[in-house]
């Protein structure tokens, strides 16, 4: 069983919607940035679809959905799998939007130097004063898989952020 795998994916709003697959010790990751498009079908029913954020006219105030999928295409299970994703500088993390089945989710308000549960992390302002971190202070989201990732195992994690 492989140990100590760290998967780190950088996602930026104007990057291609699907980044090329990346290999890290047998774990392949892909990232997609999407926005919801709403239209009415021929029967007047509201239809919501997701479209590539890089090909959309994303405006301040719009919400972008970042989805990171992972696959263990190695020959054995992988333990200690961690997925990290920065919040792009021109975006604000949306509170309680980070999700990932079978994962423990932590946050950073100091550009990934330290992580913890949302209710435990602190934000240090430019004047050196500390206070409890808010969603707008989040700079990274980190998901830690609670169980080994089986050979051929897959999953996905995601979060939403609003364009400043």
Secondary structure as UniProt FT lines:
FT   STRAND          6..8
FT   TURN            13..14
FT   STRAND          22..24
FT   TURN            25..26
FT   STRAND          27..40
FT   TURN            42..43
FT   STRAND          46..52
FT   HELIX           53..55
FT   TURN            60..61
FT   STRAND          63..72
FT   STRAND          82..86
FT   TURN            89..90
FT   STRAND          91..93
FT   TURN            95..96
FT   TURN            101..102
FT   STRAND          103..108
FT   TURN            111..112
FT   TURN            118..120
FT   STRAND          122..124
FT   TURN            126..127
FT   STRAND          130..132
FT   HELIX           135..137
FT   STRAND          140..145
FT   TURN            151..152
FT   STRAND          154..163
//
